Amino acid sequence: MLQRRVLYLPPSEPLRAADVHAAGLEFWPGQASFRGLLAQPDGPARATVLVFHGNASSALARSYYAAALGRLGLRVILAEYPGYAGRPGTPTEAALIADGVATLARISEDFAEPVIVWGESLGAAVAAGVVAQATVPVQAAVLVTPWASLARMVARTLPVVPAALVRRDRYDSTAYLAAFDGPIAVVIAGRDEVIPPDEGRRLYDALATRKRLWWFDEASHNSWPAHPAAPWWNEVVSFVLEAPPARPAGSGTATDAP
């Protein structure tokens, strides 16, 4: 379908072990059936961060998350999508979220520490869906350059695009996060040329849980301050680790925090 050919732009080549190891990463849980790439901190992990990348990227291309978060004592798993970088499957909204939920459950089996679900661009919407459907506790969510709803964003910013093109994969992040009761950090690029900044703001304003916003006025979609030494990394991590983990969606009615 045309929407999916435009929305999902997976790398055509499978990952090479030499490239993964050169980046200081390892296949997880194993190379033959990997779900993502793992980076361990030097000492005991404070938490595990599960990172979902954008539509035209890959887990390996987001290795800077491992550098930035590892220095803060966090274990990082860079999730790879079905149909990307040699993983079997076809990327769709349902497939990416279901796979992410399974990855989250596997993390809870392998590691005892709290889990932070983190997403960038398309990955922010995947992260929102994973949080909504999680079967295990999620400590917090971090959303970088997110939208509130893909279908509404396209209708508002690209009115010439037929509505049918976004009928299947709608990625309604606002709806996905409506019942989440853990802390949410939102990072917005003030000059984002791909996802309008007010989309991220619309999502942030709709959140009913404890939340905090980082807004970088001069940043574009791919130029937000990703340097590992940038102070906002530590600010975000400190914020999201302050609260107890949120309950899985199936564990009862969430209570909104102030």
Secondary structure, DSSP 8 states (H G I E B T S, - for coil): -HHHHHH----SS---HHHHHHTT-EEES-STT--EEEE--SS--SEEEEEE--TT--TGGGTHHHHHHHTTTEEEEEE--TTSTT--S---HHHHHHHHHHHHHHHHHH--S-EEEEEETHHHHHHHHHHHH-SS-B-EEEEES--SBHHHHHHHH-TTS-GGGGSS---BHHHHTTT--S-EEEEEETT-SSS-HHHHHHHHHH--SSEEEEEETT--TT-S---TT-HHHHHHHHHHTSS--B--GGGS------
